[in-house]
Amino acid sequence: MRLPVGRAATAASVILVAACSSTPAPQPTPAPAATPAGAAGRPQQGATPAGQPPAQRPAGGPPGAAAAAGEPAPKPYKDVITDKARSRAGLFKTHMVGSKLYFEIPRAQLDREMLLVTRGAAVPLDAGYAGQQIGPSRVVRWEKKGDRILVRAVSYVTTADSASPIYTAVRNSNLDVILGAFNVEAYGPDSAAVIEVTRLYTAPPNEIGPGNRFRGTPDAARSFIERVLSFPRNVEVEATLTFPPPPPGGTPTPATPGGLGNQAPVSGTASIVLHWSMILLPEKPMMPRLADDRIGLFTLTQLDYGRPEQRAERREYIVRWRLEKKDPHLALSEPVKPIEYYIDPATPDWLKPYVRKGIEDWQPAFEAAGFKRAIVAKDAPTKEQDPDWSPEDARYSVVRWLPSTIENAQGPNVHDPRTGEILESDIYMYHNIMNLQRSWYFTQVGHLDPRARQWPFPDSLMGRLVQFVVAHEVGHTLGYQHDQKGSATYPVDSVRSRTWVAKMGHTPSIMDYSRFNYTAQPEDGIAIEDLMPRIGPWDKYITRWGYTPIPDATSPDAEWPTLDRWSREQDSIPWYRFNLSDSRGADPGDQSEAVGDADPVKATGWGIRSIRQIVPLLIPATVQEGKSYDDLEQMYGRLIQQWARELGHVAIIVGGADAQEKYGGQKGVRYTPWPRARQKEAVAFLNANAFATPTFFLDPVILRRIEVEGALARINQAQVSVVGTLFNDRRLERLVEFAALPGARDAYPITEFLADVRGGVWGELKQGRVTFDGVRRELQRAHLNLVRTKLNPPPVQVPAGVPAGFAQQLQPARATSDVKAALRADLRALDAELAAALPRAGDAIARAHIQDARDQIRDMLEPEGRRGR
């Protein structure tokens, strides 16, 4: 195989986190950054005795700075590692002498590459969660330089074949960062270097420190080593760090990268317990597998300067676990080492069986790749069974349960940046994920399952919902991205077929954001269990693609013909397809939270029928004797959000194009614009369902229980979200471009689109006696406000870290496009209709509304500074 150089300025393992909220996670990038997530648990033994502060170092200096400032002067071993030392053999021999921590590094472990993972084992209130990973994992290497030991950060972002002439140039252009330098205090019997590393952990450098919520230098008197464990392949260190408050009026130290979220820095004194897990990377790296844009696996990227392509070749490899068959000759074999997930002891006992089931739901998918019992769930050992076991230990993958009001779950992984081999992953289940699941289930299928109308849900239902979330997050930790495309490949009528759904599910993938089958109706007879997502055909296909051994291939390139053949199965089996990464939100079939999006108009019509049936269930389900109306208010608001979300699926049809990723040799194009008739049908549907007043939500029996006012604002906010989706700048530009290209016979011109929307939003202007209800007046003003922002867009502030494809979608329409001209023309047409309707105004508020609308249009078309010219 081609050898990575492993020489770059920053360290490198990318943690790929997919948050299971309604907002899709950004696509992973090759930059060495990480999104932290949280967990629970902290070991409580081995604390350093009080009153023995560690050696001080200059404030702000790097670890080892004080020791390395002078010439090293190694002492006899017994003078450094005294008979009072608490020692432990392992990867490094570790010694605690009073409050000082020493590493005894065997010569055999020098220049070996190890992965360093930093987590918060215990954190102060409002500063993240115990178990949360901090910053990216980093590859480190300990090396000897005279009588000093250096620890360097290593990266594999740039590579070259070690036999190629450019290898040395690439290496010398990417020098490894020195994180710490340490004098050799003594040499062990086998010439192992003994170094004192206390301050590496009690005052860590920014790269492995507590991150941007804790600033400045820890107070040495209140910072100390808590626990040290050494094992044959890893070393675990835990330390308490105490940060004093910044001086009054002083300039705070700049925030460090990574860390426990992006909240404001902790302002007062704060203590945190950090846990560092350093594990030896495999001596024989796993052979990486090339990535494919047609396949939804997370990837790592290396820039290879040693390839024959006459350029620096961007090589992408998938991220996956190493699975090897015990018996390679069997079609179905147990793996040499299965994927094991421990269940956090903090998990509520009644939920543990469902967590276990969510993990092992993936076993059939791995059978498609030739592995039996490839993934198993295990209970965490008790302290009596294994006093050294810790959920922060990077050898263990743990489904962690966090005491958090966040309604989310996350599934990151830690992988070898050389090959993409997943080494460990923790799944983070925030406690209030149960409230989110309850909300989704009630607002989507509450009319089909009587258990959804029991508040709180029965354990059997909530447990099953948690099982679904765990299975989804396990998929991420196996290396799988979200698959929003899959649900659009099922025929829309099939998702209401009892036999189809029983066999295929309502979506082909549990990795889709296609939560529950809201298209289903009581008369369909669909089993309650089949309303939920499960491991489906896409999940088995992608597991087969990523994990099936290809025994005759001895290099990544040799595997490619087989992988390409598997990818082309998507041409004949559409539900094997994956979202096209650069479709820029144009594909109506690539949407989150959608069911039946092969035909969003029909599916959304069924969804709204479901919502109408759920509204009368709100009070019976949520109102309980002697309790407040908080649950009623929350579910009412979320039901309106569900209504708006489903209508948004229809809005995406306008300016939409079906996308399928294809490589050379596959028939057909990658993008096919939707026909004009389908787009006009979508606008007509929105006029009738999104922009007409939803009177079924305006029930005084509900409203007068939850608020004195606010109904108009709720409905308006939902309608504005639909109008905003419809008037997305990229969507408008696609309408212009599709009509402008040669041979465009079935395009939907932007002027026709704007006229169709105007006819729906302002339909009252065609009445003989013109009146508007309050909801419609607010919608119409929102329409004018939106047009104003299109004609005079505010400056766009793109948040840091947003990928380029997403950032482009935030930009306004180009100044040279037809968008502004078409909008101004439509405003003039609307003004003419308003003028004609004014004499027919049926009441005073209608007259005032028409006059106000004309004033706004005049201000947009003729700003005050330009009038009279």
FINUNU-375686 format. One record per residue (C-alpha): x, y, z. Coordinates in steps of 0.05 Angstrom, whole numbers, padded with zeros to 5 digits, always signed. Layout:
REM residues N
XYZ...
This chain:
REM residues 869
+00000+00000+00000+00021+00072-00007+00049+00100+00057+00024+00165+00087+00078+00214+00104+00049+00233+00171+00081+00301+00175+00037+00362+00184+00030+00423+00227-00031+00402+00266-00057+00337+00291-00110+00301+00259-00164+00252+00272-00231+00279+00251-00290+00264+00295-00352+00258+00253-00414+00278+00291-00484+00274+00264-00535+00309+00307-00604+00279+00302-00643+00343+00304-00686+00372+00248-00625+00407+00219-00580+00361+00178-00509+00358+00201-00458+00390+00153-00417+00343+00110-00351+00324+00142-00288+00359+00118-00216+00338+00120-00198+00393+00169-00175+00369+00237-00234+00393+00277-00285+00360+00320-00355+00371+00346-00358+00350+00419-00415+00314+00451-00431+00295+00522-00437+00235+00567-00437+00213+00640-00392+00181+00691-00327+00193+00728-00279+00146+00764-00267+00164+00837-00203+00133+00862-00128+00145+00867-00130+00220+00884-00064+00252+00901-00058+00268+00976-00078+00339+00994-00026+00391+01011+00025+00366+00959+00019+00415+00901+00056+00396+00837+00117+00433+00812+00101+00502+00784+00119+00524+00714+00120+00593+00684+00049+00618+00671+00030+00607+00599+00092+00566+00582+00088+00498+00549+00089+00434+00590+00160+00414+00606+00186+00485+00594+00215+00493+00664+00249+00425+00663+00275+00432+00592+00302+00502+00601+00368+00477+00630+00412+00420+00608+00386+00351+00626+00421+00317+00684+00395+00246+00691+00399+00218+00762+00403+00147+00787+00337+00112+00778+00326+00100+00853+00335+00174+00867+00277+00191+00822+00231+00131+00828+00235+00120+00902+00206+00064+00944+00146+00109+00957+00126+00108+00884+00059+00078+00864+00077+00043+00800+00040+00006+00746+00066-00031+00685+00036-00024+00616+00047+00012+00550+00088+00061+00592+00106+00045+00663+00073+00099+00705+00096+00123+00773+00063+00170+00822+00115+00198+00870+00077+00244+00917+00039+00291+00871+00086+00281+00812+00071+00236+00753+00128+00201+00716+00126+00162+00651+00178+00108+00641+00179+00100+00565+00210+00036+00537+00254+00045+00477+00206+00000+00438+00150+00051+00447+00190+00111+00422+00170+00135+00353+00106+00094+00357+00042+00130+00339-00014+00135+00389-00082+00167+00391-00096+00217+00446-00169+00230+00465-00188+00284+00515-00254+00282+00553-00285+00319+00611-00295+00267+00665-00330+00317+00711-00348+00388+00694-00378+00448+00730-00451+00467+00722-00469+00497+00654-00403+00477+00623-00421+00416+00582-00429+00344+00606-00386+00292+00639-00355+00247+00587-00358+00299+00532-00300+00296+00484-00260+00360+00479-00229+00380+00413-00205+00331+00361-00169+00266+00375-00095+00274+00362-00042+00227+00337+00020+00236+00381+00090+00207+00378+00141+00206+00434+00213+00213+00409+00281+00219+00441+00328+00277+00427+00391+00269+00468+00370+00268+00541+00303+00299+00525+00236+00268+00505+00192+00306+00457+00118+00292+00446+00095+00313+00376+00027+00319+00342+00024+00281+00276-00022+00290+00217-00040+00249+00155-00073+00304+00115-00016+00304+00064+00016+00240+00039+00063+00211-00012+00091+00142-00028+00154+00134+00015+00191+00110-00047+00173+00171-00089+00223+00228-00099+00173+00279-00071+00166+00242-00005+00221+00281+00031+00195+00348+00004+00125+00334+00030+00153+00312+00097+00197+00373+00104+00140+00420+00086+00096+00394+00142+00135+00393+00207+00103+00359+00266+00085+00406+00324+00121+00395+00390+00067+00394+00445+00117+00384+00501+00191+00374+00517+00216+00338+00579+00285+00326+00609+00302+00254+00622+00304+00250+00698+00332+00179+00699+00340+00116+00658+00308+00051+00677+00343-00017+00677+00328-00027+00603+00348+00045+00585+00276+00067+00587+00272+00143+00593+00239+00168+00657+00206+00236+00650+00162+00278+00695+00098+00296+00659+00055+00325+00714+00047+00393+00682+00028+00362+00615-00037+00344+00650-00046+00396+00705-00030+00454+00658-00040+00424+00589-00025+00459+00524-00083+00488+00486-00084+00430+00437-00103+00379+00491-00133+00426+00543-00204+00440+00567-00222+00486+00509-00255+00553+00500-00297+00555+00563-00237+00555+00609-00185+00609+00598-00118+00625+00628-00070+00581+00666-00095+00532+00719-00078+00548+00792-00021+00499+00809-00043+00496+00882-00112+00472+00862-00094+00428+00803-00069+00357+00812-00068+00286+00783-00128+00245+00805-00116+00177+00774-00066+00141+00730-00075+00072+00698-00030+00037+00648-00050-00022+00606-00013-00061+00551-00039-00016+00495-00061+00048+00530-00048+00097+00586-00105+00133+00623-00092+00197+00662-00143+00239+00699-00130+00307+00731-00168+00362+00766-00154+00432+00738-00178+00495+00774-00181+00561+00736-00183+00626+00775-00230+00681+00751-00200+00732+00703-00175+00796+00738-00226+00852+00743-00224+00895+00681-00168+00853+00651-00165+00826+00581-00184+00753+00582-00139+00702+00551-00161+00684+00480-00205+00623+00474-00172+00558+00457-00196+00513+00400-00244+00456+00411-00272+00451+00481-00338+00442+00515-00384+00478+00467-00385+00549+00441-00418+00583+00500-00389+00643+00536-00326+00629+00577-00335+00610+00650-00331+00676+00687-00315+00654+00758-00270+00603+00790-00281+00535+00757-00255+00465+00768-00257+00410+00716-00234+00338+00716-00202+00319+00649-00189+00249+00626-00136+00233+00574-00137+00166+00540-00074+00150+00499-00078+00086+00459-00027+00054+00413-00048+00054+00340-00047-00013+00305+00023-00034+00286-00006-00064+00222-00054-00011+00194-00119-00035+00165-00121-00031+00089-00164+00030+00074-00223+00027+00027-00233+00081-00025-00295+00125-00017-00349+00134-00069-00394+00195-00076-00451+00147-00091-00444+00115-00023-00463+00148+00042-00403+00133+00086-00363+00184+00125-00294+00194+00098-00225+00219+00114-00185+00258+00061-00111+00256+00045-00076+00298-00006-00029+00250-00042+00030+00281-00079+00058+00214-00102+00002+00194-00150+00010+00189-00226-00050+00235-00240-00005+00295-00255-00033+00334-00197-00039+00330-00122-00092+00276-00118-00147+00282-00066-00156+00212-00039-00217+00196+00004-00224+00134+00046-00286+00110+00082-00289+00108+00158-00305+00038+00184-00290-00014+00237-00239-00068+00223-00278-00133+00215-00242-00197+00196-00273-00266+00190-00253-00321+00237-00262-00368+00179-00251-00332+00113-00278-00393+00075-00347-00387+00105-00400-00344+00072-00424-00325+00141-00372-00323+00197-00364-00292+00264-00312-00236+00265-00244-00244+00298-00263-00184+00341-00336-00161+00342-00358-00088+00350-00377-00081+00424-00419-00027+00456-00426-00020+00531-00490+00007+00562-00477+00065+00608-00495+00047+00681-00528+00116+00685-00581+00094+00635-00650+00086+00669-00657+00011+00684-00723+00004+00648-00691+00031+00584-00629-00014+00583-00663-00072+00546-00685-00023+00491-00615+00006+00486-00588-00065+00478-00639-00080+00424-00622-00015+00387-00549-00036+00384-00561-00108+00362-00614-00088+00310-00555-00080+00263-00536-00153+00265-00577-00172+00203-00543-00116+00164-00475-00145+00179-00500-00213+00157-00507-00182+00088-00432-00168+00092-00416-00240+00113-00411-00230+00189-00451-00265+00243-00458-00229+00310-00413-00174+00286-00442-00123+00334-00460-00138+00406-00484-00100+00468-00453-00111+00536-00468-00087+00606-00414-00044+00637-00377-00082+00692-00388-00061+00764-00331-00035+00806-00327-00103+00839-00321-00138+00772-00269-00090+00743-00246-00032+00786-00204-00004+00728-00260+00000+00678-00278+00071+00657-00326+00096+00603-00273+00149+00585-00223+00094+00567-00214+00098+00491-00215+00022+00486-00290+00021+00502-00349+00044+00461-00406+00066+00506-00478+00087+00496-00480+00143+00547-00540+00174+00581-00533+00248+00596-00573+00289+00647-00591+00343+00597-00652+00382+00574-00624+00381+00503-00671+00344+00457-00618+00308+00416-00572+00249+00409-00505+00243+00375-00461+00188+00347-00389+00208+00337-00330+00161+00326-00255+00162+00338-00215+00134+00280-00145+00121+00256-00128+00179+00210-00080+00135+00170-00134+00087+00146-00203+00107+00171-00207+00048+00220-00256+00065+00274-00224+00051+00341-00278+00074+00390-00344+00110+00391-00390+00138+00444-00463+00151+00432-00492+00209+00470-00565+00203+00491-00589+00268+00521-00645+00255+00571-00696+00299+00536-00689+00260+00472-00750+00225+00501-00790+00290+00499-00771+00301+00426-00791+00230+00407-00857+00239+00444-00870+00303+00406-00854+00273+00338-00894+00210+00350-00956+00246+00374-00955+00300+00320-00944+00250+00264-00981+00186+00282-01020+00203+00345-01085+00188+00309-01062+00116+00295-01034+00092+00362-01077+00097+00424-01014+00094+00467-00993+00162+00440-01053+00192+00474-01030+00170+00544-00989+00224+00578-00935+00204+00594-00926+00149+00543-00925+00077+00569-00855+00049+00579-00866+00000+00522-00877+00057+00473-00822+00104+00498-00773+00046+00503-00787+00028+00430-00776+00101+00410-00709+00103+00447-00690+00038+00413-00701+00071+00345-00657+00131+00365-00601+00085+00390-00602+00045+00326-00598+00109+00285-00538+00134+00325-00504+00067+00322-00508+00075+00247-00468+00139+00251-00416+00106+00294-00410+00051+00242-00391+00106+00192-00458+00119+00159-00484+00188+00139-00556+00209+00137-00594+00182+00077-00649+00231+00062-00656+00208-00010-00681+00138+00004-00752+00154+00023-00762+00189-00044-00747+00125-00081-00808+00086-00054-00871+00095-00095-00914+00144-00056-00975+00099-00055-00933+00042-00026-00921+00078+00040-00995+00069+00054-00994-00004+00034-00997-00051+00093-00960-00107+00057-00906-00062+00028-00892-00027+00094-00890-00093+00132-00836-00118+00084-00797-00055+00064-00814-00003+00117-00838+00067+00099-00766+00087+00085-00708+00043+00063-00661+00068+00117-00661+00081+00191-00609+00134+00174-00662+00176+00139-00695+00233+00177-00761+00201+00159-00787+00192+00229-00856+00162+00231-00905+00146+00175-00950+00207+00178-00981+00190+00110-01015+00129+00140-01090+00132+00153-01134+00090+00200-01166+00053+00141-01098+00029+00116-01092-00024+00171-01016-00013+00179-00989-00047+00241-00968+00001+00296-00897-00029+00296-00891-00012+00222-00903+00062+00235-00830+00067+00259-00766+00065+00219-00723+00003+00223-00660-00026+00192-00678-00027+00119-00653-00046+00049-00606+00014+00044-00575-00001+00112-00560-00073+00090-00533-00049+00023-00486+00003+00052-00461-00047+00104-00448-00097+00049-00411-00043+00009-00369-00019+00066-00354-00083+00105-00355-00143+00057-00284-00169+00051-00255-00170-00020-00202-00223-00008-00168-00222-00076-00153-00147-00072-00087-00128-00040-00093-00052-00046-00148+00001-00045-00143+00010-00120-00150-00065-00131-00216-00064-00094-00245-00009-00138-00273-00052-00196-00314-00092-00146-00337-00030-00108-00356+00005-00172-00398-00055-00193-00434-00054-00126-00446+00021-00133-00479+00012-00201-00532-00031-00170-00565+00036-00154-00585+00043-00228-00633-00016-00223-00650-00012-00148-00668+00061-00134-00673+00055-00058-00598+00040-00056-00585+00112-00078-00554+00165-00033-00564+00240-00031-00522+00279-00081-00476+00322-00039-00473+00382-00086-00546+00386-00107-00549+00449-00063-00619+00435-00036-00649+00429-00105-00672+00357-00103-00744+00351-00077-00728+00279-00060-00670+00297-00016-00706+00326+00044-00704+00313+00118-00767+00297+00158-00804+00273+00096-00845+00211+00082-00866+00193+00012-00826+00249-00020-00829+00214-00088-00892+00257-00093-00890+00310-00038-00957+00339-00059-00995+00275-00050-00956+00254+00013-00965+00323+00045-01040+00321+00030-01044+00256+00070-01001+00287+00124-01047+00346+00132-01106+00298+00136-01069+00265+00194-01057+00332+00228-01131+00350+00223-01146+00284+00260-01094+00298+00313-01117+00369+00332-01179+00344+00369-01135+00295+00408-01092+00350+00438-01134+00364+00500-01152+00291+00516-01079+00270+00508-01043+00325+00546-01090+00355+00597-01087+00321+00665-01125+00334+00729-01087+00381+00775-01031+00396+00725-01015+00457+00683-01028+00466+00609-00954+00466+00591-00958+00400+00553-01019+00425+00514-00982+00489+00495-00920+00452+00474-00956+00399+00432-01001+00451+00400-00940+00491+00378-00904+00430+00353-00964+00407+00314-00964+00473+00277-00889+00464+00265-00903+00395+00235-00955+00426+00189-00905+00478+00165-00850+00426+00157-00892+00382+00112-00914+00441+00070-00841+00459+00062-00830+00393+00027-00878+00417-00027-00844+00485-00034-00778+00451-00052-00810+00424-00116-00806+00494-00146-00740+00501-00182-00726+00429-00164-00685+00377-00201-00682+00303-00188-00609+00284-00173-00573+00217-00177-00498+00212-00167-00467+00177-00227-00397+00162-00250-00370+00154-00321-00402+00096-00358-00470+00102-00325-00527+00123-00370-00563+00188-00363-00549+00255-00331-00541+00272-00257-00594+00327-00255-00663+00327-00285-00707+00389-00272-00778+00374-00251-00829+00390-00305-00868+00455-00305-00934+00420-00291-00907+00389-00226-00881+00456-00203-00947+00492-00218-00984+00437-00182-00939+00449-00121-00955+00524-00120-01029+00510-00128-01026+00462-00069-00991+00513-00026-01041+00567-00044-01097+00521-00022-01064+00490+00039-01007+00534+00065-01033+00604+00049-01107+00592+00061-01123+00605+00134-01117+00538+00173-01181+00547+00213-01173+00477+00243-01117+00505+00286-01157+00565+00310-01197+00528+00363-01217+00574+00420-01223+00515+00467-01148+00503+00459-01125+00575+00450-01159+00604+00511-01125+00551+00554-01054+00566+00532-01049+00641+00517-01085+00707+00520-01059+00724+00450-01010+00695+00400-01051+00652+00353-01039+00699+00294-00965+00702+00308-00960+00625+00311-00994+00615+00244-00957+00673+00212-00890+00645+00234-00907+00578+00203-00931+00609+00138-00870+00654+00134-00825+00593+00137-00861+00564+00077-00858+00629+00037-00785+00636+00055-00770+00566+00028-00809+00582-00035-00771+00647-00046-00702+00619-00031-00652+00658-00074-00621+00595-00103-00690+00570-00121-00707+00634-00158-00640+00632-00194-00653+00561-00217-00721+00582-00245-00685+00635-00286-00630+00588-00309-00675+00529-00327-00716+00575-00372-00655+00608-00403-00618+00546-00426-00625+00527-00500-00681+00478-00514-00718+00493-00449-00788+00472-00469-00816+00451-00402-00788+00505-00356-00829+00544-00305-00811+00618-00318-00799+00660-00256-00851+00711-00278-00904+00657-00283-00883+00629-00215-00888+00698-00182-00956+00710-00214-00982+00642-00189-00959+00658-00118-00989+00728-00121-01055+00698-00144-01056+00654-00082-01030+00701-00029-01071+00760-00054-01131+00720-00080-01182+00765-00045-01167+00821-00094-01208+00785-00146-01271+00784-00103-01329+00830-00116-01328+00854-00044-01256+00853-00019-01244+00831+00052-01186+00796+00088-01184+00757+00152-01130+00773+00203-01086+00712+00185-01087+00730+00112-01069+00803+00124-01007+00781+00164-00988+00732+00109-00994+00786+00056-00951+00835+00096-00900+00778+00105-00899+00769+00030-00883+00842+00019-00830+00841+00073-00797+00781+00040-00796+00815-00028-00765+00876+00005-00708+00834+00032-00697+00805-00038-00692+00874-00069-00648+00902-00014-00614+00842+00019-00579+00854+00085-00505+00834+00091-00497+00759+00099-00457+00735+00159-00437+00663+00145-00422+00627+00211-00351+00601+00219-00342+00529+00198-00402+00526+00151-00382+00485+00090-00377+00522+00023-00438+00487-00006-00482+00510+00052-00451+00579+00053-00468+00590-00020-00541+00577-00005-00541+00635+00044-00517+00685-00008-00568+00732-00041-00586+00729-00114-00532+00753-00160-00537+00826-00181-00536+00807-00255-00592+00756-00251-00665+00768-00272-00690+00758-00201-00696+00831-00180-00726+00852-00247-00779+00798-00242-00796+00816-00170-00804+00890-00188-00849+00873-00246-00891+00829-00201-00897+00886-00150-00922+00932-00205-00974+00881-00225-00995+00873-00152-01000+00948-00143-01046+00953-00203-01091+00899-00173-01091+00935-00106-01110+01000-00139-01168+00966-00176-01192+00932-00112-01190+00993-00067-01260+01019-00087-01288+00949-00072-01258+00945-00001-01312+00914+00042-01293+00946+00109-01246+00997+00140-01190+00948+00157-01191+00921+00086-01184+00992+00059-01128+01009+00107-01092+00944+00090-01096+00957+00015-01070+01029+00023-01014+01006+00068-00994+00952+00018-00991+01004-00038-00949+01049+00006-00900+00993+00018-00895+00977-00056-00882+01050-00072-00826+01051-00020-00795+00989-00051-00801+01012-00123-00786+01086-00110-00744+01094-00047-00752+01163-00015-00685+01187-00040-00703+01173-00112-00773+01201-00116-00785+01259-00162-00723+01247-00204
